[in-house]
Each structure stands twice: as C-alpha cells, then as structure tokens.
Amino acid sequence: MTHSAAPTSARAAHSAGGAAKLTIDLTALRSNWCYLNGKVGDGCTCAVVLKANGYGTGATEVGKTLYHTGARVFFVALPEEGIDLRKELPHAEIYVLNGLFRGREKFYYDFNLKPVLNSLEEATEWSAFAQGLDEELSAALHFDTGMHRLGMSIEDALKTGESPHFLKGIKIDLIMSHLACADTPDHELNAKQLDRFQRVCELFPGARKSLSNSAGIFLGADYHFDMVRPGIALYGGNPVPDDSNPMLPVAHVLAEIISLREVPHGDPVGYGASRVTPRKSRIATINAGYADGLHRLVGSSDDQPNGARVYIGGHFAPIFGRVSMDMIAVDVTDIPEEHLSRGAPVEIMGAHVNVDELANFAQTIPYELLCSLGARYTRHYKR
C-alpha cells in the first residue's frame, strides 16, 4: 500500500496508474477525534466506531492512528471485524455491536472481543459459555429505549436487574442504548430515550454507561454519561446537519481528466441522451463512476439539471448527464483553459466538495457514501 499525500499536480494524479485516488487524511482524523474528546471532557471516554472498514476509510489504519492518539475503546459490527482489529491492537477494548452470534462464542473468547448482548437469549448463551469455562467474561448490555432495532426491552432490564442468574459469569462492562433521532436535536424522541436510559442505568450502578453517537455528543452533557461512540463525525461527516460542519474532511477522492471535446449546441451527452447542451460546450470526461461509489443520482438530466459538481483548478464545474460505471462527463466550458488538459486533477470529494454535499445530491447520507467507496481506488494515507 502506498502512503503519501493527495496528488497536487496533473503528473502526480496519474503517476500510479489509471484509477482514481482515494486519500485518507489521518491528521484530520486525529484532529476530529481530539475535538470530540474535548467536547465530552474529563471522566467521559471518547470511543471509536470502526464498523464497515472504518466507514470505508480503512479500519486498520484508522484504528492504529486513533489508538496512538489516545483512543482505547473501539466498536465494530461483526466479530470478523474485531478479529482483524485485534491483530493490530492487542491491548484495545473491542466491542461487537451486532451482538453474540449463535454458536460462535469461542471466536469472541479467543480474540478477547466483548459482545454487546442484545437479548436475554444472547445473555443466557454468554452466561452458559462463561460458566462452562468457570470464568467471568466481559460484555455490554444493550437496551432498546425507542429505536426498536436491537437491544433488550425495559422489561428485560428489570428481569436482569432483579434476577442475577441471567447474568451469572458475565462481567457487565457497559450499559448502552442508541439514539434514533440525535441528528434532529428538537425531536421529542431524544428526551424520551434519555429518560428511559436513565431509568435503566439505575439498575446497574457499577457499570459504565453510553448513549450518544456522533450527533448525540452535540445534544449536551446530559447525553454523554461515561462514554460516547462517535462514528461519522470522525470521518468528516457533519454531526449537526442544520449547522456548519465542525469536523475536518478525511476522505478525499481525486480523479483526472481523460478526455476533452467540443460538443455543439443542442447535442446530447452520455447514456440515454438525458442531457443536451444548452450552448456550444466543452465537455471533460473524468475517470470515476458508480463503480467507484459515485452514485448515479449525482448526475443530471434536462428534467433535473442540478446535479453534483466537481472542483478543477480553483473552479466548480457541474456533472453533465448520467454517471456511467467508470466515467462522468463534466461541463468545463467556463473553466479557464490553463486548468484543462488530459491528466489534470479533479476533486470529486474533499475539501471543496464535502461528503455531505455529495451525499445530498445522491439523495442519501454520508455514511452510505463513504461505505460504498469502490475497491479499485489507488489508496493513500496522508500522515
């Protein structure tokens, strides 16, 4: 794997081959974690959510970087993700959010992974496994306070609190729940979930407590408890959608111009002839498409002319027509000539076209956009 900064010249843009370049700015990543860690203050742990290959940015590199920055607690979705991370971080605390998969207790045990127990059935299985080893095994207990996706019910919380045999052999390291609407600060469900979680916490006075995801951190200190679990904010996504983004961009996608052509007024461009030039136009073809995670919805048509944009030589230029598998067309008629040549660098996503803007044009969220970044990028880590 090559480790370098983002290419800044036309020559650098194509020196490694023909694929578009994905640069992960680890300095920005560190800054984002430090910023969030500072918001929660002393006595609250800022953990790291590393599921889906670190939101597409590379779980191993992200994990090592943030561990050396000071993070000690990590959350993954699957035990396989935890196993990969454990190989790099032998001393980290690693939780598996999707719970205890049936019959696979030994995987968790062998790699010192802590299951987030989402049901009484899972708790019973982990308890039986622990008793079979005559050991006490760590776990988190997840309670559903209103999202209705994973987690034990409030009634289950009462059962586990009043009947210790459910948890025999289990060391409860963490009590957690998950906010459904934290990115909508005035949503009534936030206060309801907080109240329900506080009631659950009273049953487990000795365990750490965690409720907040990225957006939850910005709801205030009442939501912080002992641990917060940021994900998208670490990777540059805006945790406060109705306000300016306080996070630095982490993922930068740089492509290049592979073709330039003059297209007469009134001629169609791309598949389906969905976009017709409104004037004599100069069209640049760029080496990135939906195979690289650039969703088709970011394109444009005569019926929907306002597609996404790219950044070339200090200027924005609109995507013109449909996104293809490997290419997009861009209207560069208004871009100064000196910035237009085969091999010239084109920012698809980064400091000028941020992930939230691109996700908005794709009619999705930055989580999905980052996780769908294609596998064929030439990947760089900027340290």
N, C-alpha and C positions, 0 to 999 in steps of 0.2 A: 504494500500500500504506500502511495506517495504521500508525503507530509509537506505541504507548502501552503503559502498564502494564495488567495484568489488571483488568477491571471489578470494583469492590468494592461496588456498590450495585445494587439492583433497576433503577433508572433507567439506570445505565451498562450493565447487562447487555443491554438490548435497544435501546440508542440507535442502533446502527449497522445494524439490520435484524433479521431473524428467525433467522439462522444462529447456531449455537453458536460460541463464541470459542476460538481456539487462541492462547495467548500463549507465546512463546518467551523465556525469561529469559536474556538474553545475559550479564548479570552472573554468574548461576550457572554458565553455560557457561565464562566466563573463569576463575572460581574452580576449576572442575573440572579444566581444563587445567593451571592453576598447581599444583594439588595433585599431579597425576600427574607433572608435570615435576619437582616437588620430590622425589618418591619415587625417581626414577632418578638424580638427582644430576648433577654435572658430568661432561662427557665423553660423555653419552648424550643423543641428540636425542629429544625427545618430538614425534612427528609427529601428524597428524590424519587419521582415516579419514572421508571425506566422501561415500561412495557412497550411492546411493538417496536423493538430495536431502538429504544430511546427516541420514540416518535419519529422514526426514520433517519435519525442523525447518527446512529451507531452506539448501541448500548455499552459496549466495552470501552470505547474511548471516552464517552460521557461519564461512565461510572468511575473510571480511573481518575479522570480530571477532577470530578467533584469530590471524590474521596480525598485526594491530595489537597483540595481546597478546604476541607473540613467536614464534609457530609459523612455520616456514619450509618444512616438508615436508608434502605432502598426498597422500593416496591416494584414487583414485576407482576405480570398477569398469569404466567404459566410456570410450572416447575422447570421446564426445559430452559426458559429464560433465566431462571435463578441458578441453574447448574452452570450455564455459560458465564454468568457474572461471578459466581463463586470461584471459578478458576482464576480470575483476575483479582478478586478482592477477598482473600481468605479470612479477613477479620471483620468484614462488614456484617451488619444485621440485615437480613434479606427476608421480606415477606412476600407471599404468593397471594395476590388479591383474589384470584378466581377460586380459591379455597382448596380443600383436600379432595383430590380426585380419587375415586373409589379404587381400592386395591393397590394404590401406589404410595403408601405411607413410607416405605423404605427409601424411596427416592428423596423424600424430604429429609429423612433422618440421615442418610449417608452424606448429604451435601449441606447439612445444617441450615435447612430452609424452614421458615416458620409459616405454617398455613394460616390464612385468615379464615377462621371457621365461620361458615355462613348459615349453618343449620344445626339443629340438635343432632341430626343423623351424623353429620361430619364430626361434631364434638364427641359423640359416642365412639366413633371409629378411631379417632385420635387417642381418646382415653384408653380404649382397649389395647391399642398398639403400645402405648406407654406402659401400661400395666404388664403387658407381656414381656417387656424388656426390663421391668422392675426399675424404671427410670421416670423422672419428671421431665416432660417435653414442653417446650415453649410453643405458644400460639397466640394469635389475636382473635378476639371475638368481635364479629361484625353484626350490628343490629340495624334493622331497617326502620328508619324514622320517617319514611314518607316517599321514598323513591320507588319502592316495590320492584326491585331488580334482584338484588342479592341481600342476604342478611337475615338474622333471626328476628322474629316478631318481638314486640314488647312483652307479650305473654311468655315467650321463651326466655326472655331476660329474667322475668320473675321466677321461672322454674329453675334456671341455673343459679340464681342468687339464693334461692331458698332451699335447693336440693343439691348440695355439693357433690353427690355421687355422679352427677352428669359430667363433672369436670375432674374426676379423680385422675391423678397422674399428669394433669395439664398445669403448667405454669402460665398464668394469664399475663402476658407482657403488655398487652394493649387492648383497649376497648375503643372501637371505632364505628363511625357511620359515614354516610356520603351525602353531600348536599346536591339536590336536584336542580336548583334554580339560583345558585350563588352568583351567576353572571347577570342576574336581574335583581339588583340589590333591594328593590322595594317589593319584591314578590312575597306574598304572605306566607308561603311555604317555608321560607328561610327561618322565620321566628318560630314557626310550629316545630320544625325539625330541631332547632336549638333547644326548645323546651323539652321535647321528648328525649333528646340525647342527655340532657342534664338529669332527667329522672332515672334513666338507665345507669348513668355514672354513679349515682348514689348507692347502687347495689354492689359496686366494685371499687371501694375507696382506695385500694392499694395499687391499682393498675394505672398505667399512663392512659391518656385519653386523646383521641384525634377525630376531628370532624371536617376540617377545611381542606379543600382542594385549592388550586391557584386563585380562583375568584373569591373563595371563602376567606382567604387571607385579608382581602380588602374590605370585608364586611366589618372588621373591627376586632378588638381584643377579646370580646366575649366569645368569639368563634375559634380562638386559637388553641385553647386548652394546653396540653403538654407537647403536642406535635402537629405540624401541618404537612400536607402532602402535595406540594406543587408539581404540576406536570407541564402543561402547555406554556406557562409563563417562563419556565426555564429555557424553553426553546424559541422564545421570541414572540409568541402569540400574545395578544392583548387580553389580560385578565379582567379588564374593566371596559367592555365594549362601547359604553356610552361616553367614554373619556379618552384622552390621549394616551397612547401606549407608553407605559414607563419602562418597558423591557427593551433590551437591545436585540437586533436581529441576529440570529445564529446560523440559519441555513441560507446560503447564497447559491443561486443557480445562474451560471454564466454559460451562454451558448455563443454561437458565432454566425455571421452572415455566410451562407454558402452559395448564394446566387443573387444577382441583381438584374432587373429587367424593366424596361419601359412598357407600360400597358396603356393602350389607347382609351380614351373616354368612352364609357359605355360597354366595356368588355368585362366578362365575369372572371373571377379568380377563385381557384380551388374547387374541391368536390361540391357537386350539387349546384354549381353556379349560383351559390347563395348570396354572393356579394358582387355587385357590379360597380366598377369605378365611376365616381361622380365627376371625374375630370381626367385629363391625361395624368397618369400616376407612375411613380417609381415604387416598385414592389421588391422587398427583400425577402428571400426565403431563409429561414433560421432552422438550425439542426436540433430542434426539440419538439416533441409532440406528446400525444396522450400515452405513448409507451414509456415516457419519462415522468408521468404523473401530472402532465399539464391537461387538465380535464377539458373535454370537448366544449363544455358550456362557457369557457372563457373566450371562445371565438365570437364572430359577429356575422350578421346577415343584413340584407336590405330591410327586413322586417324588424330586426333588433340590432341596430348599428353600433350600439355602445358596448363593445367588448372590452376585454382587458388591454393593458398596454405594456410595453417593454421600455427599456431605457438604453439609449445609444448615444455615446459621446456627449453627455450632458443634456439630452433631449428625450422627451417621451414620444413614443410612436405607437399607434393603435394596431392591434392584431386585426387582420383584414381577411374575413372569410372563415371557413371552418378550420378547426385544428385537425391535422392528419396524425397518423400513427407516429411519424418520425419528423414532422416538419410543421411549421406555421409560416404563414405569409404576413408581412408587416408593411404597412403603408409608410414609406420613408420619404415621401415627396417633399416634406417640409424640413427634413434633416439636412444640415449643411454637408456639401459634397465631401469635405475632408474627412468626415467620420464614416463614409460609406465605401467599403471595399470588401472583397472576399476575405474572410478571416477576421473581420472587425468584431470585437466583443460586444455581446448583447446581454444586458441584465434581464433575466426572466423573473427572478425573485431575489430580494436582498435589501440593501439599504434604501433604495428608492422605490421599488415595487415591493411593499412588505407583504408578508404571508397573509395577513388579514384582508388586505385589499384583493389579493389574488383569489383567496377563498370566497370572498363576497361575489366576485364575478362568476365563480364556479358554482354558486348557489349552494355552498357547503360551509364547513367550519375549518379553521386552520389545522385542527387535529387530523382530519381526514386527508387534507392536502399534504401535510408533512409525512404521514404514514404511507402515502401512495407514491412517494418519490421512487422513480424507477431504479432497477438494479444495474442498469448499464452506464450510469454516470461514471466518469472518472472522479473519484472521491479524494478530496484533500482535507487535511486537518490543519487549521491555522492556529498556532500556539501563541 
